[in-house]
Amino acid sequence: QSIETHLDTICSLAPPIKSTVWVNAEEKTINLVDSGKVIKRIEAKSGTRPINLAMTRQGFLVYAVYDHHQSNVCIVTKNKTDQVITFNYWKPVGICCTRNDEFLVSMKSKDETQIKIARFSGDFKIIQEIQYDENHQPLYASGKYYVFVEENKNMDICASDPNKNQVVVTDKDGLLRWRYNGNLEKGKFKSFSPSFIAADSHSNLLVMDTDNDCVHLLDMNGIFITFITHPKIQGIGAMSMDTNDKLWIANYKGGQINVFKYLQ
């Protein structure tokens, strides 16, 4: 299925609900799209475009945003937008809503020397920070690229780390479980650049590889299953997963969203 949104660019998708999906382009406006038609627009509460979109289990939109002056996480309830988390030294770059109605936020320090993931409670209080392994070495590589975060069905915390070209997965307590480096030994591709990450109802992980215009399908233990490729997967701008295990992939330019049923 292909959906034409008629937007110039797409750089973030919230998890879709039925036929509707929140879409962000290279602008401050976030668009609610239903079957290709923009049915609602909201303006982001900041001087720049939202970085990442997520949905609460109640169906409220959550987004992360930062500029030179402020860094925030905002939630949209009905027709009201509230800034619910404010950061000083850190910039939020990825966000997901958990099954326990909490929030996982990946962030980088403003000087880009540190990356961490923080868990916030439903009332937006910080309750956990994940940054180092058992040997006090950084779990995530510092750098300019965004680290996206997703909670798997087994409560694992999964992060794509394009600064080190790997996927990093910890358990719910932040202890390292495994890393995935792109299955380059298969010889199909010579590089791996992970970006968007999603989890399905079978606890599989889906990782967008922007170098190779494909998706890596992994099981919950990091075992490679297959590459998902298609002629319409190219020039990727965003990726998300709906509740029916359908993969939504948006082209960065042209505004087209393609929906794939990848499981038999």
Helices and strands as residue ranges (DSSP letters): E 2-4, E 12-13, E 20-24, E 29-34, E 37-43, E 52-55, E 61-66, E 71-77, E 80-87, E 90-97, E 103-109, E 115-120, E 126-130, E 148-151, E 157-161, E 166-170, E 176-180, G 184-186, E 194-199, E 205-209, E 214-218, E 224-228, E 236-241, E 246-251, E 256-261
